[in-house]
Amino acid sequence: MIFAWIEERRGEYPVAVSCRVLGVSRSGYYARANRPRSKAAVRREELVAHIRAVHADARERYGSPRLARELKARGVACCVNTVAKVMKAHGIRAKAGKRFVRTTDSGHRLPVSENVLGRDFTAARPNEKWAIDLTYVPTLEGWLFLALVVDLFSRRIAGWAMAATMTSRRVVDALDLAVGPRGVPPGSIAHSDRGSQYASEHYQSELCRHGLVDSMSGVGQCWDNAVVESMFGRLKQELVHGASYATRDEAKVAIFEYIEVFYTRARRHSSLGYVAPAKYERARNPNNR
């Protein structure tokens, strides 16, 4: 193990220094280095290379479960535990999350709706139930607010909108985008928190126009909208944290790429059997492309 560590980092530290610090002989190191490599060692090195490649392709967003699934899809057979051990040994880590900060403005006197969804995040078909919420992304220009509509059938982001201010206009834009190309059967549920944007007359009139049933989380009950809360957590962990966006436009481009290219078409979702939302929908509804 020590000799392997020295070999891996010989470009960073002189072999003589590493051997002296770690208390091993240079002759022992070179004897091992010149020894023909076993098939197991070759396979191990190949696996490390495959893991690094997938990790880079996913922009460091995958932990061992998703990496193992992606490797299998690429024809590289290995179990989750093996991937986890290799990642730990070689310092390969998924981006870490941070504490979630609420943005709900529920201190208003507008009418609110009951929790019709009732924490039942399952759906039998597309557009039966939507989870809706707002979050923010920091940029050097100021906040960029993001409104999402998540389809609980496939966890696909059905509609979204971004702007410098958090208004009812943005949540209506996201709602209209979700309704537009996909259509929505009357009586479908649109669940949100009790924020003023969702209690506004503007938003409520749009729900009525589309025949949607309004549903709102209880006061202080973030678990009532757990799916979209989790979605925001992933987005911030995998895209925002550690990044610095000079402008809102720069952040918009990054968010567009994350949602439309990575999350919808490529990101393996644990609740969908580790397939991407778009693939999950196609498998169950081939006419919806």
Secondary structure, 3 states (H helix, E strand, C coil): CHHHHHHHCCCCCCHHHHHHHHCCCHHHHHHHHHCCCCHHHHHHHHHHHHHHHHHHHCCCCCCHHHHHHHHHHCCCCCCHHHHHHHHHHCCCCCCCCCCCCCCCCCCCCCCCCCCCCCCCCCCCCCCCEEEEEEEEEEECCEEEEEEEEEECCCCEEEEEEEECCCCHHHHHHHHHHHHHHHCCCCCCEEEECCCHHHHCHHHHHHHHHHCCEEEECCCCCHHHHHHHHHHHHHHHHHHHCCCCCCCHHHHHHHHHHHHHHHHCCCCCEHHHCCECHHHHHHHHCCCCC
